[in-house]
Amino acid sequence: MKINIICGGLAALGFLVVLGLVGGDDYRLEVIEQVHYCDMVEQGHWPDYDQTAQYCGQARAVYAELNLDNGGA
């Protein structure tokens, strides 16, 4: 009986770890996409169709904080 509880707990913990890793990667990809969008709008290649250019400073700050220029290490 106790072994079932332990195995269930370990499986749940493993599932949460995987969700955390995937969620973190999604966040990093969203930041990268936002910075790319900002670059394209500022260079005049795209109009600000998402109306989010006002947040480019924040996106670049998060990009720098995550150290994405160096692979996110």
DRENMARNU-26295 format. One record per residue: residue number from 1; residue in three letters; chain; x, y, z negated of N, C-alpha, C, O in turn. Coordinates in steps of 0.2 Angstrom, whole numbers. Each point is the difference from the previous one (the first is absolute). Layout:
N
<rec pos="NUM" code="Ala" unit="A" n_east="X" n_north="Y" n_up="Z" ca_east="X" ca_north="Y" ca_up="Z" c_east="X" c_north="Y" c_up="Z" o_east="X" o_north="Y" o_up="Z"/>
...
This chain:
73
<rec pos="1" code="Met" unit="A" n_east="4" n_north="-6" n_up="0" ca_east="-4" ca_north="6" ca_up="0" c_east="4" c_north="6" c_up="0" o_east="-1" o_north="5" o_up="4"/>
<rec pos="2" code="Lys" unit="A" n_east="6" n_north="-5" n_up="-8" ca_east="5" ca_north="6" ca_up="-1" c_east="4" c_north="1" c_up="7" o_east="1" o_north="6" o_up="2"/>
<rec pos="3" code="Ile" unit="A" n_east="1" n_north="-11" n_up="1" ca_east="3" ca_north="0" ca_up="6" c_east="-4" c_north="4" c_up="6" o_east="3" o_north="3" o_up="4"/>
<rec pos="4" code="Asn" unit="A" n_east="-9" n_north="-5" n_up="-4" ca_east="-5" ca_north="3" ca_up="5" c_east="0" c_north="8" c_up="-1" o_east="0" o_north="4" o_up="4"/>
<rec pos="5" code="Ile" unit="A" n_east="0" n_north="-2" n_up="-10" ca_east="-1" ca_north="7" ca_up="-2" c_east="7" c_north="4" c_up="2" o_east="0" o_north="5" o_up="3"/>
<rec pos="6" code="Ile" unit="A" n_east="5" n_north="-9" n_up="-4" ca_east="7" ca_north="3" ca_up="1" c_east="1" c_north="1" c_up="8" o_east="2" o_north="5" o_up="2"/>
<rec pos="7" code="Cys" unit="A" n_east="-4" n_north="-11" n_up="1" ca_east="0" ca_north="0" ca_up="8" c_east="-4" c_north="6" c_up="3" o_east="2" o_north="3" o_up="4"/>
<rec pos="8" code="Gly" unit="A" n_east="-8" n_north="-3" n_up="-7" ca_east="-5" ca_north="6" ca_up="2" c_east="3" c_north="6" c_up="-1" o_east="-1" o_north="5" o_up="4"/>
<rec pos="9" code="Gly" unit="A" n_east="4" n_north="-4" n_up="-10" ca_east="3" ca_north="7" ca_up="-1" c_east="6" c_north="2" c_up="4" o_east="0" o_north="5" o_up="3"/>
<rec pos="10" code="Leu" unit="A" n_east="4" n_north="-10" n_up="-1" ca_east="5" ca_north="1" ca_up="4" c_east="-2" c_north="1" c_up="7" o_east="3" o_north="4" o_up="4"/>
<rec pos="11" code="Ala" unit="A" n_east="-8" n_north="-7" n_up="-2" ca_east="-3" ca_north="1" ca_up="7" c_east="-3" c_north="7" c_up="1" o_east="2" o_north="3" o_up="5"/>
<rec pos="12" code="Ala" unit="A" n_east="-5" n_north="-1" n_up="-10" ca_east="-3" ca_north="7" ca_up="0" c_east="6" c_north="5" c_up="0" o_east="-1" o_north="5" o_up="3"/>
<rec pos="13" code="Leu" unit="A" n_east="6" n_north="-6" n_up="-7" ca_east="5" ca_north="5" ca_up="-1" c_east="4" c_north="0" c_up="7" o_east="2" o_north="5" o_up="2"/>
<rec pos="14" code="Gly" unit="A" n_east="-1" n_north="-11" n_up="1" ca_east="3" ca_north="0" ca_up="7" c_east="-4" c_north="4" c_up="5" o_east="3" o_north="4" o_up="4"/>
<rec pos="15" code="Phe" unit="A" n_east="-10" n_north="-5" n_up="-4" ca_east="-4" ca_north="4" ca_up="4" c_east="0" c_north="7" c_up="-1" o_east="0" o_north="4" o_up="5"/>
<rec pos="16" code="Leu" unit="A" n_east="1" n_north="-2" n_up="-11" ca_east="0" ca_north="8" ca_up="-1" c_east="7" c_north="2" c_up="2" o_east="0" o_north="6" o_up="2"/>
<rec pos="17" code="Val" unit="A" n_east="5" n_north="-9" n_up="-3" ca_east="7" ca_north="2" ca_up="3" c_east="-1" c_north="1" c_up="7" o_east="3" o_north="5" o_up="3"/>
<rec pos="18" code="Val" unit="A" n_east="-6" n_north="-10" n_up="1" ca_east="0" ca_north="1" ca_up="7" c_east="-4" c_north="6" c_up="2" o_east="2" o_north="3" o_up="5"/>
<rec pos="19" code="Leu" unit="A" n_east="-8" n_north="-2" n_up="-8" ca_east="-4" ca_north="6" ca_up="1" c_east="4" c_north="6" c_up="-1" o_east="0" o_north="5" o_up="4"/>
<rec pos="20" code="Gly" unit="A" n_east="4" n_north="-5" n_up="-9" ca_east="4" ca_north="6" ca_up="-2" c_east="5" c_north="2" c_up="6" o_east="1" o_north="5" o_up="2"/>
<rec pos="21" code="Leu" unit="A" n_east="2" n_north="-11" n_up="0" ca_east="5" ca_north="1" ca_up="5" c_east="-3" c_north="2" c_up="7" o_east="3" o_north="5" o_up="3"/>
<rec pos="22" code="Val" unit="A" n_east="-8" n_north="-7" n_up="-1" ca_east="-4" ca_north="2" ca_up="6" c_east="-2" c_north="7" c_up="-1" o_east="0" o_north="4" o_up="5"/>
<rec pos="23" code="Gly" unit="A" n_east="-3" n_north="-3" n_up="-10" ca_east="-3" ca_north="7" ca_up="-1" c_east="6" c_north="5" c_up="0" o_east="-1" o_north="6" o_up="3"/>
<rec pos="24" code="Gly" unit="A" n_east="6" n_north="-7" n_up="-6" ca_east="6" ca_north="4" ca_up="0" c_east="3" c_north="2" c_up="7" o_east="1" o_north="5" o_up="2"/>
<rec pos="25" code="Asp" unit="A" n_east="-1" n_north="-11" n_up="2" ca_east="2" ca_north="1" ca_up="7" c_east="-5" c_north="4" c_up="4" o_east="2" o_north="4" o_up="4"/>
<rec pos="26" code="Asp" unit="A" n_east="-9" n_north="-5" n_up="-5" ca_east="-5" ca_north="4" ca_up="3" c_east="1" c_north="7" c_up="-1" o_east="-1" o_north="5" o_up="4"/>
<rec pos="27" code="Tyr" unit="A" n_east="3" n_north="-3" n_up="-10" ca_east="1" ca_north="7" ca_up="-2" c_east="6" c_north="3" c_up="3" o_east="-1" o_north="6" o_up="3"/>
<rec pos="28" code="Arg" unit="A" n_east="6" n_north="-10" n_up="-2" ca_east="6" ca_north="3" ca_up="3" c_east="-1" c_north="1" c_up="8" o_east="2" o_north="5" o_up="2"/>
<rec pos="29" code="Leu" unit="A" n_east="-6" n_north="-10" n_up="1" ca_east="-2" ca_north="1" ca_up="7" c_east="-4" c_north="6" c_up="1" o_east="1" o_north="4" o_up="5"/>
<rec pos="30" code="Glu" unit="A" n_east="-6" n_north="-3" n_up="-9" ca_east="-4" ca_north="6" ca_up="0" c_east="4" c_north="7" c_up="0" o_east="-1" o_north="4" o_up="3"/>
<rec pos="31" code="Val" unit="A" n_east="6" n_north="-4" n_up="-8" ca_east="4" ca_north="6" ca_up="-1" c_east="4" c_north="1" c_up="7" o_east="1" o_north="6" o_up="2"/>
<rec pos="32" code="Ile" unit="A" n_east="2" n_north="-11" n_up="0" ca_east="4" ca_north="0" ca_up="7" c_east="-5" c_north="3" c_up="5" o_east="3" o_north="4" o_up="4"/>
<rec pos="33" code="Glu" unit="A" n_east="-9" n_north="-7" n_up="-3" ca_east="-4" ca_north="2" ca_up="5" c_east="-2" c_north="8" c_up="-1" o_east="0" o_north="3" o_up="5"/>
<rec pos="34" code="Gln" unit="A" n_east="-1" n_north="-1" n_up="-11" ca_east="-2" ca_north="7" ca_up="-1" c_east="6" c_north="5" c_up="2" o_east="-1" o_north="5" o_up="3"/>
<rec pos="35" code="Val" unit="A" n_east="7" n_north="-7" n_up="-5" ca_east="6" ca_north="4" ca_up="2" c_east="1" c_north="0" c_up="7" o_east="1" o_north="5" o_up="3"/>
<rec pos="36" code="His" unit="A" n_east="-2" n_north="-10" n_up="1" ca_east="0" ca_north="-1" ca_up="7" c_east="-5" c_north="5" c_up="3" o_east="1" o_north="4" o_up="5"/>
<rec pos="37" code="Tyr" unit="A" n_east="-7" n_north="-4" n_up="-8" ca_east="-6" ca_north="4" ca_up="3" c_east="2" c_north="7" c_up="-1" o_east="0" o_north="5" o_up="4"/>
<rec pos="38" code="Cys" unit="A" n_east="3" n_north="-3" n_up="-10" ca_east="2" ca_north="7" ca_up="-1" c_east="6" c_north="2" c_up="5" o_east="-1" o_north="6" o_up="2"/>
<rec pos="39" code="Asp" unit="A" n_east="5" n_north="-10" n_up="-1" ca_east="6" ca_north="2" ca_up="5" c_east="-3" c_north="1" c_up="7" o_east="2" o_north="5" o_up="3"/>
<rec pos="40" code="Met" unit="A" n_east="-7" n_north="-9" n_up="-1" ca_east="-3" ca_north="1" ca_up="6" c_east="-4" c_north="6" c_up="1" o_east="0" o_north="3" o_up="5"/>
<rec pos="41" code="Val" unit="A" n_east="-4" n_north="-1" n_up="-10" ca_east="-3" ca_north="6" ca_up="0" c_east="4" c_north="6" c_up="-1" o_east="-1" o_north="5" o_up="4"/>
<rec pos="42" code="Glu" unit="A" n_east="6" n_north="-5" n_up="-8" ca_east="5" ca_north="6" ca_up="0" c_east="4" c_north="1" c_up="6" o_east="1" o_north="5" o_up="2"/>
<rec pos="43" code="Gln" unit="A" n_east="0" n_north="-11" n_up="2" ca_east="4" ca_north="1" ca_up="6" c_east="-5" c_north="2" c_up="6" o_east="3" o_north="1" o_up="6"/>
<rec pos="44" code="Gly" unit="A" n_east="-9" n_north="-1" n_up="-7" ca_east="-5" ca_north="2" ca_up="5" c_east="-2" c_north="-5" c_up="5" o_east="-3" o_north="1" o_up="5"/>
<rec pos="45" code="His" unit="A" n_east="5" n_north="-8" n_up="-7" ca_east="-2" ca_north="-5" ca_up="4" c_east="-8" c_north="-2" c_up="-1" o_east="-3" o_north="-2" o_up="5"/>
<rec pos="46" code="Trp" unit="A" n_east="1" n_north="3" n_up="-11" ca_east="-7" ca_north="-2" ca_up="-2" c_east="-3" c_north="6" c_up="-3" o_east="3" o_north="4" o_up="-3"/>
<rec pos="47" code="Pro" unit="A" n_east="-10" n_north="-4" n_up="4" ca_east="-4" ca_north="5" ca_up="-4" c_east="-1" c_north="-3" c_up="-7" o_east="1" o_north="-6" o_up="-1"/>
<rec pos="48" code="Asp" unit="A" n_east="-3" n_north="10" n_up="-4" ca_east="-1" ca_north="-2" ca_up="-6" c_east="-7" c_north="-3" c_up="-1" o_east="-4" o_north="3" o_up="-3"/>
<rec pos="49" code="Tyr" unit="A" n_east="3" n_north="-8" n_up="7" ca_east="-7" ca_north="-3" ca_up="1" c_east="-3" c_north="-3" c_up="-7" o_east="-6" o_north="0" o_up="-1"/>
<rec pos="50" code="Asp" unit="A" n_east="11" n_north="-2" n_up="-3" ca_east="-2" ca_north="-3" ca_up="-7" c_east="-1" c_north="6" c_up="-5" o_east="-3" o_north="-1" o_up="-6"/>
<rec pos="51" code="Gln" unit="A" n_east="5" n_north="7" n_up="8" ca_east="0" ca_north="6" ca_up="-5" c_east="3" c_north="-2" c_up="-7" o_east="-2" o_north="2" o_up="-5"/>
<rec pos="52" code="Thr" unit="A" n_east="8" n_north="-5" n_up="6" ca_east="4" ca_north="-2" ca_up="-6" c_east="7" c_north="3" c_up="0" o_east="4" o_north="-1" o_up="-4"/>
<rec pos="53" code="Ala" unit="A" n_east="-2" n_north="6" n_up="9" ca_east="6" ca_north="3" ca_up="0" c_east="2" c_north="4" c_up="-6" o_east="6" o_north="1" o_up="-2"/>
<rec pos="54" code="Gln" unit="A" n_east="-11" n_north="1" n_up="-1" ca_east="1" ca_north="4" ca_up="-7" c_east="3" c_north="-4" c_up="-5" o_east="3" o_north="2" o_up="-5"/>
<rec pos="55" code="Tyr" unit="A" n_east="-3" n_north="-9" n_up="6" ca_east="3" ca_north="-4" ca_up="-5" c_east="7" c_north="-3" c_up="2" o_east="2" o_north="-5" o_up="-4"/>
<rec pos="56" code="Cys" unit="A" n_east="1" n_north="8" n_up="9" ca_east="6" ca_north="-3" ca_up="2" c_east="6" c_north="1" c_up="-5" o_east="4" o_north="-4" o_up="0"/>
<rec pos="57" code="Gly" unit="A" n_east="-5" n_north="9" n_up="-4" ca_east="6" ca_north="1" ca_up="-5" c_east="-1" c_north="-5" c_up="-5" o_east="5" o_north="-3" o_up="-2"/>
<rec pos="58" code="Gln" unit="A" n_east="-11" n_north="1" n_up="0" ca_east="-1" ca_north="-5" ca_up="-5" c_east="2" c_north="-7" c_up="3" o_east="3" o_north="-4" o_up="-4"/>
<rec pos="59" code="Ala" unit="A" n_east="-4" n_north="3" n_up="10" ca_east="1" ca_north="-7" ca_up="3" c_east="8" c_north="0" c_up="1" o_east="3" o_north="-6" o_up="-1"/>
<rec pos="60" code="Arg" unit="A" n_east="0" n_north="11" n_up="3" ca_east="8" ca_north="0" ca_up="0" c_east="3" c_north="-1" c_up="-7" o_east="5" o_north="-3" o_up="0"/>
<rec pos="61" code="Ala" unit="A" n_east="-8" n_north="6" n_up="-5" ca_east="3" ca_north="-1" ca_up="-7" c_east="-1" c_north="-7" c_up="-2" o_east="5" o_north="-3" o_up="-3"/>
<rec pos="62" code="Val" unit="A" n_east="-11" n_north="0" n_up="4" ca_east="-1" ca_north="-8" ca_up="-1" c_east="5" c_north="-4" c_up="4" o_east="3" o_north="-5" o_up="-3"/>
<rec pos="63" code="Tyr" unit="A" n_east="-2" n_north="7" n_up="9" ca_east="5" ca_north="-4" ca_up="5" c_east="7" c_north="1" c_up="-3" o_east="3" o_north="-6" o_up="0"/>
<rec pos="64" code="Ala" unit="A" n_east="-1" n_north="11" n_up="-3" ca_east="7" ca_north="1" ca_up="-3" c_east="0" c_north="-4" c_up="-6" o_east="5" o_north="-3" o_up="-2"/>
<rec pos="65" code="Glu" unit="A" n_east="-10" n_north="4" n_up="-2" ca_east="0" ca_north="-4" ca_up="-7" c_east="0" c_north="-7" c_up="1" o_east="3" o_north="-4" o_up="-4"/>
<rec pos="66" code="Leu" unit="A" n_east="-6" n_north="1" n_up="9" ca_east="0" ca_north="-7" ca_up="2" c_east="7" c_north="-2" c_up="3" o_east="1" o_north="-6" o_up="1"/>
<rec pos="67" code="Asn" unit="A" n_east="3" n_north="11" n_up="1" ca_east="6" ca_north="-2" ca_up="3" c_east="-1" c_north="-4" c_up="7" o_east="4" o_north="-4" o_up="1"/>
<rec pos="68" code="Leu" unit="A" n_east="-9" n_north="6" n_up="3" ca_east="-1" ca_north="-4" ca_up="6" c_east="5" c_north="1" c_up="5" o_east="0" o_north="-4" o_up="5"/>
<rec pos="69" code="Asp" unit="A" n_east="4" n_north="10" n_up="-5" ca_east="5" ca_north="0" ca_up="5" c_east="5" c_north="-5" c_up="-1" o_east="4" o_north="-2" o_up="5"/>
<rec pos="70" code="Asn" unit="A" n_east="-3" n_north="-1" n_up="-10" ca_east="5" ca_north="-5" ca_up="-2" c_east="-3" c_north="-7" c_up="-1" o_east="3" o_north="-4" o_up="-3"/>
<rec pos="71" code="Gly" unit="A" n_east="-9" n_north="3" n_up="6" ca_east="-3" ca_north="-6" ca_up="0" c_east="-4" c_north="-1" c_up="-6" o_east="-2" o_north="-6" o_up="-1"/>
<rec pos="72" code="Gly" unit="A" n_east="1" n_north="11" n_up="-3" ca_east="-4" ca_north="-1" ca_up="-6" c_east="3" c_north="-4" c_up="-6" o_east="-3" o_north="-2" o_up="-5"/>
<rec pos="73" code="Ala" unit="A" n_east="10" n_north="2" n_up="5" ca_east="4" ca_north="-4" ca_up="-5" c_east="0" c_north="4" c_up="-6" o_east="3" o_north="-2" o_up="-5"/>
